[in-house]
């Protein structure tokens, strides 16, 4: 992939969109960790905490990009990303375990540690979408900084208003995952000789993730309706 070519910019847009889809968790972590701080200190905690988390994420993603050059890890990363794409639709996102802090540096530490623990999905997704291009990883994640700080809470509201956005995001992640698998050196010759099979495989992965996520959502809604209609009695 040539620097600043159309393919480069397409991959960059893909990375930013993936970060938006997966930024909801980050916004919740930041908000919960800083919620007990005075208003005057909250902005500093959010800025410092997010900055530290992004630096760690860039380093972790660069390491993963390098690791993906090892045989079979591209396929393994793709399989992990398929599960992450499914989780985008199926996960209810319980973050009650994030402890709020009432002073600046403990809050910053909580944000960085919690983000690092929860950021594996972003790292794998961005590494896969980058096509193992180091500069693309850094530019993509740096552009995502203001998105994570200011845009992710807005994006959560948009997801609530327009649930179909989550399906678009899961589809992009599933496409990235299936593309990673087809780029695995052990499979590359097979898929290059059968381009139709490659497109069919990608389509099946995307459709499978979306269908599984939709069915899981329907099941969760059914369980919630059932729980409301039959509340637990003491």
Secondary structure, 3 states (H helix, E strand, C coil): CCCCCHHHHHHHHHHHHHHHHHHHHHHHHHHHHHCCCCHHHHHHHHHHHHHHHHHHHHHHHHHHHHHCCCCCHHHHHHHHHHHHHHHHHHCCCCCCCCCCCCCHHHHHHHHHHHHHHHCHHHHHHHHHHCCCCHHHHHHHHHHHHHHHHHHHHHHHHHHHHCCHHHHHHHHHHHHHHHHHHHHCHHHHHHHHHCHHHHHHHHHHHHHHHHHHHHHHHHHHHHHHHHHHHCCCCC
